[in-house]
Amino acid sequence: MKLRHIPAFAFTAMLMFAACNPGASKNAAGQADNSGEVKEEQKADSAANEFKISFTMADIDGKQVNVTDEFAKHEITVVDFWASWCGPCRHEMPNLVRTYNTYKDKGLGIVGVSLDEDKEQWTNAVKEMGMAWTQLSDLQGWHNSAAQMYGIQAIPFTIIVDKNGRVLDAGLRGEALETFISNKLGQ
């Protein structure tokens, strides 16, 4: 599915395979119950406006980074919303690291947007998991300004953009994300 034109409200409807969300309750085993997940068939697509991603946030060293500058460096960029405390995010990260290492020299960029509140936990997770791409956070947890701006209600969640920040697709993970990137950047 290609999402060339999507309104801002559609991001809320695009949350598929969601794992960690602020309203998730715990089941008897202490695991998140994500019964509020939105199914793929509920995704929205509209030709009304071309939707672009653009925001500025501090990187891991405290330097302000405008994501449009990052997007311009690559053919496509994955904006990955995640957090160090999110088990499904950590489970997905080896797939993302492998995909990045395979395609970084072919035009792939990644911008991680952490929904952490604790800088030490965030920076330790980045190092532990070998995330060698730009990492951003305002350390506001679920109140992260970019997550709020784009209606992110569950993580991990990806938005794939072109070098101009135009949304190409969203909500892809694992094999689906790697296949999309492979199709865009070639083998």
C-alpha positions in Angstrom: 0.0 0.0 0.0 1.4 3.4 -0.9 0.4 6.5 1.0 1.3 9.4 -1.2 -1.4 11.7 0.2 -2.5 11.3 3.7 -4.1 13.8 6.1 -2.7 14.2 9.6 -5.7 12.5 11.2 -5.0 9.4 9.2 -1.9 8.5 11.3 -4.2 7.6 14.2 -6.0 5.2 12.0 -2.8 3.7 10.6 -1.5 2.3 13.9 -1.3 -1.4 13.1 0.6 -4.1 14.9 0.9 -1.7 17.8 2.6 -2.9 20.8 3.3 -0.2 23.5 0.7 2.5 24.0 -0.1 4.8 26.9 -3.6 3.4 27.5 -2.6 -0.3 27.4 -3.7 -2.3 30.3 -1.8 -5.2 31.7 -3.1 -8.8 31.6 -2.6 -11.4 34.3 0.9 -12.2 33.1 1.9 -8.5 33.3 2.0 -8.0 29.5 0.5 -5.1 27.7 -3.1 -5.8 26.4 -3.4 -3.9 23.2 -7.0 -4.6 22.5 -7.4 -1.1 21.3 -5.2 -1.7 18.2 -6.4 -0.4 14.9 -6.5 -3.1 12.2 -4.9 -2.6 8.8 -8.2 -2.5 7.0 -9.0 0.7 8.9 -6.1 2.6 7.4 -7.0 5.8 5.6 -5.7 7.1 2.3 -6.7 10.5 0.9 -5.6 12.5 -2.2 -6.7 15.8 -0.5 -3.2 17.0 0.5 0.3 15.8 0.2 1.5 15.1 3.7 5.1 15.9 4.7 7.0 15.3 7.9 9.0 18.2 9.4 10.1 18.9 13.0 13.2 19.9 15.0 14.3 18.1 18.1 17.4 17.6 20.2 19.7 14.7 19.3 21.5 12.4 21.8 24.2 15.1 22.3 21.6 17.9 22.9 22.1 19.5 19.4 18.9 20.6 17.7 18.3 18.7 14.5 15.8 19.6 11.8 14.6 16.3 10.3 14.2 17.8 6.8 18.0 18.2 6.7 18.4 14.5 7.5 15.8 13.5 4.9 17.7 15.5 2.2 20.8 13.3 2.8 19.0 10.0 1.8 16.7 8.7 -1.0 14.3 7.4 1.7 14.3 7.8 5.5 12.5 5.7 8.1 11.3 7.8 11.0 11.2 5.2 13.8 9.1 6.0 16.9 10.3 3.8 19.8 11.4 3.8 23.5 14.0 1.9 25.5 11.4 0.6 27.9 9.2 -0.8 25.1 9.7 -4.6 24.8 8.2 -4.9 21.2 10.5 -1.9 20.2 13.6 -3.7 21.5 12.4 -6.9 19.8 12.0 -5.2 16.5 15.4 -3.3 16.7 17.6 -6.1 15.4 15.5 -6.2 12.2 15.9 -2.4 11.8 19.6 -2.5 12.5 20.1 -5.3 9.9 18.0 -3.4 7.3 19.9 -0.2 8.0 23.3 -2.0 7.6 22.1 -3.6 4.3 20.8 -0.4 2.7 22.6 2.6 4.3 25.0 2.8 1.3 22.2 2.5 -1.1 20.3 5.6 0.1 18.6 4.6 3.4 18.5 6.8 6.4 16.8 6.3 9.7 15.8 8.9 12.3 15.0 7.4 15.7 12.5 9.4 17.8 12.5 8.1 21.3 9.6 8.4 23.7 11.9 8.0 26.7 11.9 10.3 29.7 15.2 9.1 31.1 18.2 10.2 29.0 20.6 7.6 30.5 18.2 4.7 29.7 17.7 6.1 26.2 21.4 6.5 25.4 22.3 3.1 26.9 19.7 1.4 24.8 21.0 3.2 21.6 24.5 1.8 22.4 23.4 -1.6 23.5 21.3 -2.2 20.3 23.9 -0.7 17.9 21.6 2.0 16.5 24.1 3.9 14.4 21.7 6.5 13.0 20.4 9.9 14.2 18.6 9.7 17.5 16.2 12.4 18.7 14.1 12.9 21.8 12.6 15.7 23.9 12.5 13.3 26.9 8.8 13.9 27.3 7.7 10.3 27.0 4.2 10.0 25.4 4.1 13.8 25.3 6.9 13.8 22.8 6.2 16.7 20.5 6.7 14.8 17.2 4.6 11.9 18.4 1.9 14.3 19.4 2.1 16.2 16.1 1.7 13.0 14.0 -0.8 11.3 16.3 1.4 8.4 17.3 -0.5 6.4 19.9 1.5 3.1 19.9 5.1 2.1 19.4 7.1 0.8 17.6 5.8 2.8 14.7 7.5 3.8 11.4 6.9 6.5 8.9 8.8 6.2 5.6 9.5 9.5 3.8 11.4 10.5 0.6 14.2 13.1 0.5 11.6 15.9 0.6 9.9 14.5 3.7 6.8 13.3 1.8 5.2 10.3 3.4 5.6 7.1 1.2 4.2 4.6 3.7 3.8 4.0 7.4 3.4 1.3 10.0 5.8 -1.1 8.4 8.0 -3.4 10.5 10.1 -6.5 10.0 9.9 -8.2 6.7 7.3 -5.7 5.3 9.6 -2.8 6.0 12.7 -4.5 4.5 10.7 -5.5 1.4 9.4 -1.9 0.9 13.0 -0.6 1.3 14.4 -3.2 -1.1 11.8 -2.4 -3.7 12.6 1.4 -3.4 16.4 1.1 -3.3 17.0 -2.2 -5.2 19.2 -5.1 -4.2 
